[in-house]
C-alpha cells in the first residue's frame, strides 16, 4: 500500500530532526575535546606512580579527577590519598538537604563517603574557612602540606592549575599554588624522596570559551594547553554527584543539561603534567 503524502512528510520531518539532533550532539561533543592531545590509559601509570596525593579545596572538587584516582588504584595498584582544605560550608546547596548551619557537616561527610567509593586509602578534611583559603597564612598551609607529603611520600600530586583553578575560584587557585609550592620546597630539600610529578586538572578550553562567559574566557586565557588526557570514568562521576547529595544538581544548574548528558560528552580528563 503506497504511503500517504502526510505520512511521507512526517517521515521526512522525523529524519531532519534526527539529523539535526545528531549534528548538535557531535558539535557539543567536539567542545569537550582537545585535538592533538595525547591520550593515555592512566596518568599515574604514565609516570609509574605508586602513591598519589590529591590536594583540593572543597568537598566535590575530587569529582574533576575521578578517572585519575580510580585508575591509579585499580589499574596501577597505587595508593591514593586526598586532602580537602575546607568543609564547603559556604556553598550553595543544590538541592537543599539540610539546615544551612549544618551544610559544612553534611559536605564533610559527603566527601568522606565519596573518597571511600573512589578507593582512597586515607583522606583528611581540614578546617580552613570555605572562601577564606586565600586569606589564611600561606606559609602555614604550605608547611602542613609538606608534612603530609613527607609522611605519605606521594610520587604524583594532583591539584588545580594555580592561575585558573579550573573554575577561577580563589580557593581552588590557592590550593593549587600551595601544592605546587610544597612540592617545589620538598624537591629542594630532598629530591630523592619528594614527589616526582604534578598533574594539573584543566577545564576543556572550547567548552569554557563557548559556555563559560567572561569567567570561562579568563580560565582559558590563564591555563596551559593540556599535554595529556585520559578516560574520566564518567559512571563514577555520576555516582559521585549522588553521593554529594547537597550538590547533586550543580552541573544542571551551571550548564543547563542533566548530569548524565554532560558526562556522555565530557568523558575525558585533561591534564598538564609536569615531571621533575
ABEGO torsion letter per residue (X at the ends): XBBBAAAAAAAAAAAAAAAAAAAAAAAAAAAABBBGBBBBABAAAAAGBABBBBBBABBGAAAAAAAAAAAAAAAAGBBBBBBBABAGAABBBOBBABBAAAAAAAAAAAAAAAAAAAGBABBBBBABBBGAAAABBAAAAAAAAAAAAAAAGBABBBBBBAAAGGAGBAAAAAAAAAAAAAAAAAAAABAAABBABBBBBBBBAAAAAAAAEAAAAAAAAABBBBABBBBAGAAAAAAAAAABAAAAAAAAAAAGBBAAAAAAABABBBBBBBBX
